[in-house]
């Protein structure tokens, strides 16, 4: 009986297609995201599931207002003043990750200041960073250029921009993008 169990276990372990893409590539993946309305969170969850990554939600201590116009005005003021909101938590060990997906809503052409704070807290040297954002017309804006400046010792792969209104139904588009950047087969 023990021999059969060992053989079955070995068979399952070494059968092609059983392991996730992340495991077969040997890369440890983090999907970190900031989400105000839930759209970026939805995209982040879909990515995390497909790449077998770990997720981390970037959250601010003082939540942003729910009203769209109010949050847009506040985001503009924060960006202009280079305001650094306090984050609720930190990752214990960024060094364990090889690939970091970083997600955010596009606010005023770039990522929110909360994402800037998150990115400033860690050393991403030698890491692969993959941006994704939700938007309502501005796509990735200048966020990738800003990301390259802030994480200059990282490899930045092609990002993905998804309209917020399509965030909850973007599974096929996300899968196509992940295949294109060779994160899944």
C-alpha positions, 0 to 999 in steps of 0.5 A: 500500500505504501509503495502504491501511494509513493508511486502515485505521489511521484506520478502526480508530481512529475506529470506535465501540466500539474504544476503552476507556471510559477512553480515550473519556472522556479520564480516566486511571484508577488501581486501587489496592488492598490485599489480604491473602488475594487477594480484593480483588486479584481484584476490583481486577483485574476493575475494572482490566480493565473500565475500562482502568486501571493497577493498583497493589498497596499492600503492607506491608514486614512482611507480615501473618500468614496465620492469620485470627484472628491478622490480625484481632487485629492489625488491631484493635490497629493501628486502635486505636493508629493504627499506620502500617505501612511500605509497600513502594513509592510511586507516582511520579506521582499527579497523572496520574490523574483517577480512583482506585479504592481497594480493601481488605478491610473490617477492623473496619468500615473500611479497613486502616491500610496503606490509610490510609498510602497515602491519606495519602502523596498529595494527592487534591484534585480527584480522583474516588475510588471505593471497593471492598471485600471483606468477610464481612458488614460491607459497606463499614462506615464506610470511606466516611465515613472516606475522606471525612474523609481525602480531603475535597477529593476527590469520592467516588463510590458504593462497591462491597462484595463478599463475599470468598467471591464475589470471584473470581466477581463479574464481572457485579456489578462491571460493573453497578456500573461502569455505574451510576457511569458508568465504563463504558457 
